[in-house]
Amino acid sequence: METLYCIPVLNLVVEVYGEPENAWYEWRVLDDTNGRRVLHDSKNQGYGMAAVALRDGLIFATEKC
């Protein structure tokens, strides 16, 4: 498991993590003001592309701001 992207969005952080060798990615949104507590995790959506997971994570984060 590795983190591919870690993008700050205001007081949040969007991370994309997964297994590139298996083309499996997920995203999570962290609260950067509270010790990087996980606010939302896509968990078992099973994105096949890291960029698509990043897109969805960014959409979720910007809707929460």
CNS distance restraints for C-alpha pairs under 8 A (distance, minus, plus):
assign (resid   1 and name CA) (resid  17 and name CA) 6.79 0.50 0.50
assign (resid   1 and name CA) (resid  18 and name CA) 5.14 0.50 0.50
assign (resid   1 and name CA) (resid  19 and name CA) 5.28 0.50 0.50
assign (resid   2 and name CA) (resid  17 and name CA) 5.45 0.50 0.50
assign (resid   2 and name CA) (resid  18 and name CA) 5.57 0.50 0.50
assign (resid   2 and name CA) (resid  19 and name CA) 6.49 0.50 0.50
assign (resid   3 and name CA) (resid  15 and name CA) 6.84 0.50 0.50
assign (resid   3 and name CA) (resid  16 and name CA) 5.84 0.50 0.50
assign (resid   3 and name CA) (resid  17 and name CA) 4.15 0.50 0.50
assign (resid   3 and name CA) (resid  18 and name CA) 6.61 0.50 0.50
assign (resid   4 and name CA) (resid  15 and name CA) 7.41 0.50 0.50
assign (resid   4 and name CA) (resid  16 and name CA) 5.54 0.50 0.50
assign (resid   4 and name CA) (resid  17 and name CA) 5.52 0.50 0.50
assign (resid   4 and name CA) (resid  18 and name CA) 7.53 0.50 0.50
assign (resid   4 and name CA) (resid  50 and name CA) 7.67 0.50 0.50
assign (resid   5 and name CA) (resid  14 and name CA) 7.57 0.50 0.50
assign (resid   5 and name CA) (resid  15 and name CA) 5.34 0.50 0.50
assign (resid   5 and name CA) (resid  16 and name CA) 5.05 0.50 0.50
assign (resid   5 and name CA) (resid  17 and name CA) 7.16 0.50 0.50
assign (resid   5 and name CA) (resid  54 and name CA) 7.56 0.50 0.50
assign (resid   6 and name CA) (resid  13 and name CA) 6.52 0.50 0.50
assign (resid   6 and name CA) (resid  14 and name CA) 5.65 0.50 0.50
assign (resid   6 and name CA) (resid  15 and name CA) 4.45 0.50 0.50
assign (resid   6 and name CA) (resid  16 and name CA) 6.70 0.50 0.50
assign (resid   7 and name CA) (resid  13 and name CA) 5.49 0.50 0.50
assign (resid   7 and name CA) (resid  14 and name CA) 5.08 0.50 0.50
assign (resid   7 and name CA) (resid  15 and name CA) 6.40 0.50 0.50
assign (resid   8 and name CA) (resid  12 and name CA) 5.88 0.50 0.50
assign (resid   8 and name CA) (resid  13 and name CA) 4.37 0.50 0.50
assign (resid   8 and name CA) (resid  14 and name CA) 6.34 0.50 0.50
assign (resid   9 and name CA) (resid  13 and name CA) 5.69 0.50 0.50
assign (resid   9 and name CA) (resid  14 and name CA) 7.13 0.50 0.50
assign (resid   9 and name CA) (resid  58 and name CA) 7.94 0.50 0.50
assign (resid   9 and name CA) (resid  61 and name CA) 7.12 0.50 0.50
assign (resid   9 and name CA) (resid  62 and name CA) 7.39 0.50 0.50
assign (resid  10 and name CA) (resid  65 and name CA) 7.63 0.50 0.50
assign (resid  11 and name CA) (resid  31 and name CA) 6.48 0.50 0.50
assign (resid  11 and name CA) (resid  32 and name CA) 5.45 0.50 0.50
assign (resid  11 and name CA) (resid  33 and name CA) 6.22 0.50 0.50
assign (resid  12 and name CA) (resid  29 and name CA) 6.64 0.50 0.50
assign (resid  12 and name CA) (resid  30 and name CA) 5.53 0.50 0.50
assign (resid  12 and name CA) (resid  31 and name CA) 4.80 0.50 0.50
assign (resid  12 and name CA) (resid  32 and name CA) 5.02 0.50 0.50
assign (resid  12 and name CA) (resid  33 and name CA) 7.59 0.50 0.50
assign (resid  12 and name CA) (resid  61 and name CA) 7.18 0.50 0.50
assign (resid  13 and name CA) (resid  29 and name CA) 5.65 0.50 0.50
assign (resid  13 and name CA) (resid  30 and name CA) 5.02 0.50 0.50
assign (resid  13 and name CA) (resid  31 and name CA) 6.55 0.50 0.50
assign (resid  13 and name CA) (resid  32 and name CA) 6.15 0.50 0.50
assign (resid  13 and name CA) (resid  36 and name CA) 7.84 0.50 0.50
assign (resid  14 and name CA) (resid  27 and name CA) 7.00 0.50 0.50
assign (resid  14 and name CA) (resid  28 and name CA) 5.84 0.50 0.50
assign (resid  14 and name CA) (resid  29 and name CA) 4.65 0.50 0.50
assign (resid  14 and name CA) (resid  30 and name CA) 6.40 0.50 0.50
assign (resid  14 and name CA) (resid  54 and name CA) 7.57 0.50 0.50
assign (resid  14 and name CA) (resid  57 and name CA) 6.09 0.50 0.50
assign (resid  14 and name CA) (resid  58 and name CA) 6.53 0.50 0.50
assign (resid  14 and name CA) (resid  61 and name CA) 7.18 0.50 0.50
assign (resid  15 and name CA) (resid  27 and name CA) 5.52 0.50 0.50
assign (resid  15 and name CA) (resid  28 and name CA) 5.37 0.50 0.50
assign (resid  15 and name CA) (resid  29 and name CA) 6.42 0.50 0.50
assign (resid  15 and name CA) (resid  30 and name CA) 7.76 0.50 0.50
assign (resid  15 and name CA) (resid  54 and name CA) 7.50 0.50 0.50
assign (resid  15 and name CA) (resid  57 and name CA) 7.66 0.50 0.50
assign (resid  16 and name CA) (resid  25 and name CA) 6.73 0.50 0.50
assign (resid  16 and name CA) (resid  26 and name CA) 5.69 0.50 0.50
assign (resid  16 and name CA) (resid  27 and name CA) 4.32 0.50 0.50
assign (resid  16 and name CA) (resid  28 and name CA) 6.59 0.50 0.50
assign (resid  16 and name CA) (resid  50 and name CA) 6.82 0.50 0.50
assign (resid  16 and name CA) (resid  53 and name CA) 6.60 0.50 0.50
assign (resid  16 and name CA) (resid  54 and name CA) 5.99 0.50 0.50
assign (resid  16 and name CA) (resid  57 and name CA) 7.86 0.50 0.50
assign (resid  17 and name CA) (resid  25 and name CA) 5.62 0.50 0.50
assign (resid  17 and name CA) (resid  26 and name CA) 5.51 0.50 0.50
assign (resid  17 and name CA) (resid  27 and name CA) 6.15 0.50 0.50
assign (resid  17 and name CA) (resid  50 and name CA) 7.99 0.50 0.50
assign (resid  18 and name CA) (resid  23 and name CA) 7.85 0.50 0.50
assign (resid  18 and name CA) (resid  24 and name CA) 5.52 0.50 0.50
assign (resid  18 and name CA) (resid  25 and name CA) 4.20 0.50 0.50
assign (resid  18 and name CA) (resid  26 and name CA) 6.01 0.50 0.50
assign (resid  19 and name CA) (resid  23 and name CA) 6.12 0.50 0.50
assign (resid  19 and name CA) (resid  24 and name CA) 5.28 0.50 0.50
assign (resid  19 and name CA) (resid  25 and name CA) 6.38 0.50 0.50
assign (resid  20 and name CA) (resid  24 and name CA) 6.26 0.50 0.50
assign (resid  20 and name CA) (resid  25 and name CA) 7.45 0.50 0.50
assign (resid  23 and name CA) (resid  47 and name CA) 7.71 0.50 0.50
assign (resid  23 and name CA) (resid  48 and name CA) 5.15 0.50 0.50
assign (resid  23 and name CA) (resid  49 and name CA) 6.57 0.50 0.50
assign (resid  24 and name CA) (resid  46 and name CA) 5.59 0.50 0.50
assign (resid  24 and name CA) (resid  47 and name CA) 5.71 0.50 0.50
assign (resid  24 and name CA) (resid  48 and name CA) 5.29 0.50 0.50
assign (resid  24 and name CA) (resid  49 and name CA) 7.23 0.50 0.50
assign (resid  24 and name CA) (resid  50 and name CA) 7.89 0.50 0.50
assign (resid  25 and name CA) (resid  46 and name CA) 5.88 0.50 0.50
assign (resid  25 and name CA) (resid  47 and name CA) 5.00 0.50 0.50
assign (resid  25 and name CA) (resid  48 and name CA) 6.32 0.50 0.50
assign (resid  25 and name CA) (resid  49 and name CA) 6.66 0.50 0.50
assign (resid  25 and name CA) (resid  50 and name CA) 5.71 0.50 0.50
assign (resid  25 and name CA) (resid  53 and name CA) 6.62 0.50 0.50
assign (resid  26 and name CA) (resid  41 and name CA) 7.57 0.50 0.50
assign (resid  26 and name CA) (resid  42 and name CA) 5.76 0.50 0.50
assign (resid  26 and name CA) (resid  43 and name CA) 6.18 0.50 0.50
assign (resid  26 and name CA) (resid  44 and name CA) 7.29 0.50 0.50
assign (resid  26 and name CA) (resid  45 and name CA) 6.78 0.50 0.50
assign (resid  26 and name CA) (resid  46 and name CA) 6.35 0.50 0.50
assign (resid  26 and name CA) (resid  47 and name CA) 6.15 0.50 0.50
assign (resid  26 and name CA) (resid  50 and name CA) 7.67 0.50 0.50
assign (resid  26 and name CA) (resid  53 and name CA) 5.93 0.50 0.50
assign (resid  27 and name CA) (resid  41 and name CA) 5.97 0.50 0.50
assign (resid  27 and name CA) (resid  42 and name CA) 5.53 0.50 0.50
assign (resid  27 and name CA) (resid  43 and name CA) 7.48 0.50 0.50
assign (resid  27 and name CA) (resid  53 and name CA) 5.78 0.50 0.50
assign (resid  27 and name CA) (resid  54 and name CA) 6.57 0.50 0.50
assign (resid  27 and name CA) (resid  56 and name CA) 7.84 0.50 0.50
assign (resid  27 and name CA) (resid  57 and name CA) 5.74 0.50 0.50
assign (resid  28 and name CA) (resid  38 and name CA) 6.92 0.50 0.50
assign (resid  28 and name CA) (resid  39 and name CA) 7.48 0.50 0.50
assign (resid  28 and name CA) (resid  40 and name CA) 5.47 0.50 0.50
assign (resid  28 and name CA) (resid  41 and name CA) 4.13 0.50 0.50
assign (resid  28 and name CA) (resid  42 and name CA) 6.14 0.50 0.50
assign (resid  28 and name CA) (resid  57 and name CA) 6.55 0.50 0.50
assign (resid  29 and name CA) (resid  38 and name CA) 6.01 0.50 0.50
assign (resid  29 and name CA) (resid  39 and name CA) 5.57 0.50 0.50
assign (resid  29 and name CA) (resid  40 and name CA) 5.27 0.50 0.50
assign (resid  29 and name CA) (resid  41 and name CA) 6.50 0.50 0.50
assign (resid  29 and name CA) (resid  57 and name CA) 6.82 0.50 0.50
assign (resid  29 and name CA) (resid  61 and name CA) 6.60 0.50 0.50
assign (resid  30 and name CA) (resid  36 and name CA) 5.06 0.50 0.50
assign (resid  30 and name CA) (resid  37 and name CA) 5.36 0.50 0.50
assign (resid  30 and name CA) (resid  38 and name CA) 4.46 0.50 0.50
assign (resid  30 and name CA) (resid  39 and name CA) 5.43 0.50 0.50
assign (resid  30 and name CA) (resid  40 and name CA) 7.23 0.50 0.50
assign (resid  31 and name CA) (resid  35 and name CA) 7.09 0.50 0.50
assign (resid  31 and name CA) (resid  36 and name CA) 4.85 0.50 0.50
assign (resid  31 and name CA) (resid  37 and name CA) 5.23 0.50 0.50
assign (resid  31 and name CA) (resid  38 and name CA) 6.40 0.50 0.50
assign (resid  31 and name CA) (resid  39 and name CA) 6.40 0.50 0.50
assign (resid  32 and name CA) (resid  36 and name CA) 4.65 0.50 0.50
assign (resid  32 and name CA) (resid  37 and name CA) 7.26 0.50 0.50
assign (resid  47 and name CA) (resid  52 and name CA) 7.06 0.50 0.50
assign (resid  47 and name CA) (resid  53 and name CA) 6.02 0.50 0.50
assign (resid  48 and name CA) (resid  52 and name CA) 7.92 0.50 0.50
assign (resid  49 and name CA) (resid  53 and name CA) 6.57 0.50 0.50
assign (resid  50 and name CA) (resid  54 and name CA) 6.14 0.50 0.50
assign (resid  51 and name CA) (resid  55 and name CA) 6.13 0.50 0.50
assign (resid  52 and name CA) (resid  56 and name CA) 6.31 0.50 0.50
assign (resid  53 and name CA) (resid  57 and name CA) 6.14 0.50 0.50
assign (resid  54 and name CA) (resid  58 and name CA) 6.06 0.50 0.50
assign (resid  55 and name CA) (resid  59 and name CA) 6.19 0.50 0.50
assign (resid  56 and name CA) (resid  60 and name CA) 6.17 0.50 0.50
assign (resid  57 and name CA) (resid  61 and name CA) 6.14 0.50 0.50
assign (resid  58 and name CA) (resid  62 and name CA) 6.04 0.50 0.50
assign (resid  59 and name CA) (resid  63 and name CA) 6.17 0.50 0.50
assign (resid  60 and name CA) (resid  64 and name CA) 6.43 0.50 0.50
assign (resid  61 and name CA) (resid  65 and name CA) 6.50 0.50 0.50
